[in-house]
Amino acid sequence: MGSLLAYSGVVTKIRAMEKHLISDEEFREIVSLPSVQAIEAYLMKNPRYAEEFQRFPAEEIHRGVLESILGCTVFRDYVKIFHFCTAEQRKFLRKYVRRYEIRLLKKCLSYVCQGTTPKDSMFLYADFFDRYTSLNPKALASCTSVEELLQALRDTEYAPVLSKISETPGAALADYETALDMYHLSTGFKDLGKILPKDSVDAVTAGYGAKLDLLNLWYIHRARAFYRMNAAETFALLIPVRYKLRREEIEALVGADSEEEFRRVLAGTHYGRKYPDMASENPGNIYNTLCRRVLAEQAKKNPYSIAAVCNYLFIREHEEYRLTSAVECVRYGVKPDEAMEIILSL
């Protein structure tokens, strides 16, 4: 009864917001449209997107602004959920927002590493970051070097992470991005028991832990199949956290001397047994599919817990990713059937 009372408000809000999610049928309509401007007009019919589009004159909405607006809708949903959460539940959301902070940091790092100027569309969501995160987007955007960026981040948790990379000779953008990802994923998992009420820990741990395991499976396969990395190089890529994958299974996957051997070991893991289709697919191709499945299972099993929030936010972030891909498909004239293959594979 306690969980029902504590989560009834936010769960009711999420159910109302789910009505505006874009279906596969609607995605087919979107990729069949003749232009990016037509996509804008189509999305204006959806209350969630209309709310953001109305902030700008139509003539100012080019592709870069459109993609930023799509990101803004995710941030707005986060805010709406945040306002319906209790003080205890907000502790989790304040940690969850790291994923959005890192998204912004990667964008700023790309500007300083490549010597380019930040786009104005970056400031569309400055109010969100000012209020709900530890970052100041305008201060970060004014930086012209990694050194200036580190100075702007000096009072945040990210300064030690990035400073360590900056001290490495020849550090590149990918090194900074990987360090941020590793920090977010490993720290986020370890924080769960500290910030979640006991009735939510198991549900969220299941979803979060599965995500980490699936990412490591993807990293191992990519390192083997595409980059031909040796065992030491591959282990250096992995997130130092395990959930259902055993150490010996990871070692066997990394050490597999053929694709067939990799598949055989994968089929014997917890994920290979529970999701048999995984053993015959590229782990990267079905990562999102399995993450959605695991999170949906936990939300269904624990409907009045923080798992419902995690599941919805993941779905929304995934919808943004698919919409951005749909915009690119229309922009470059990809045929609707081919575009849908891409969208459904994401």
ZIJOPE-V359266 format. One record per pair of residues at least 24 apart in sequence whose ideal C-beta (glycine too) atoms are under 6 Angstrom apart, sorted by the first residue. I is the first residue (numbers start at 1). J is the second residue. D is the distance in whole Angstrom. If there is no record, write none. Layout:
# ZIJOPE-V359266
i-><I | I>
j-><J | J>
d-><D | D>
This chain:
# ZIJOPE-V359266
i-><3 | 3 | 4 | 6 | 7 | 9 | 10 | 10 | 11 | 13 | 14 | 14 | 20 | 20 | 20 | 22 | 27 | 28 | 30 | 31 | 31 | 31 | 31 | 31 | 32 | 33 | 36 | 36 | 36 | 39 | 48 | 49 | 64 | 64 | 65 | 67 | 68 | 68 | 70 | 70 | 72 | 72 | 74 | 74 | 74 | 75 | 75 | 77 | 81 | 88 | 91 | 92 | 92 | 92 | 95 | 95 | 97 | 97 | 98 | 101 | 101 | 102 | 102 | 106 | 108 | 109 | 109 | 112 | 112 | 112 | 112 | 113 | 185 | 185 | 186 | 186 | 186 | 189 | 200 | 200 | 203 | 203 | 203 | 203 | 204 | 204 | 206 | 207 | 207 | 207 | 207 | 209 | 210 | 211 | 212 | 212 | 212 | 213 | 213 | 213 | 214 | 214 | 217 | 218 | 218 | 218 | 220 | 220 | 221 | 244 | 288 | 322>
j-><199 | 304 | 304 | 86 | 304 | 84 | 84 | 85 | 308 | 84 | 308 | 312 | 46 | 47 | 48 | 319 | 343 | 340 | 326 | 326 | 329 | 336 | 339 | 340 | 336 | 330 | 63 | 327 | 331 | 327 | 73 | 73 | 119 | 121 | 121 | 324 | 121 | 124 | 320 | 323 | 124 | 125 | 316 | 317 | 320 | 125 | 128 | 316 | 309 | 197 | 195 | 195 | 196 | 306 | 191 | 195 | 132 | 133 | 184 | 133 | 135 | 180 | 184 | 177 | 140 | 173 | 176 | 143 | 145 | 146 | 149 | 173 | 212 | 239 | 239 | 240 | 241 | 241 | 305 | 306 | 298 | 302 | 305 | 307 | 306 | 307 | 298 | 294 | 295 | 298 | 310 | 243 | 294 | 291 | 239 | 241 | 243 | 243 | 244 | 245 | 287 | 290 | 283 | 283 | 284 | 287 | 253 | 254 | 283 | 270 | 346 | 346>
d-><5 | 4 | 5 | 6 | 4 | 5 | 4 | 5 | 5 | 5 | 6 | 5 | 6 | 6 | 5 | 6 | 5 | 6 | 5 | 5 | 5 | 5 | 4 | 6 | 5 | 6 | 6 | 6 | 6 | 6 | 6 | 6 | 6 | 5 | 5 | 5 | 4 | 5 | 5 | 5 | 6 | 5 | 5 | 6 | 5 | 5 | 4 | 5 | 6 | 6 | 5 | 5 | 6 | 6 | 6 | 6 | 6 | 5 | 5 | 5 | 5 | 5 | 5 | 5 | 5 | 6 | 5 | 6 | 6 | 6 | 6 | 4 | 6 | 5 | 6 | 6 | 5 | 5 | 4 | 4 | 5 | 4 | 5 | 4 | 6 | 6 | 5 | 6 | 5 | 5 | 6 | 3 | 4 | 5 | 5 | 5 | 6 | 5 | 6 | 5 | 5 | 6 | 5 | 5 | 5 | 5 | 5 | 6 | 5 | 4 | 6 | 5>
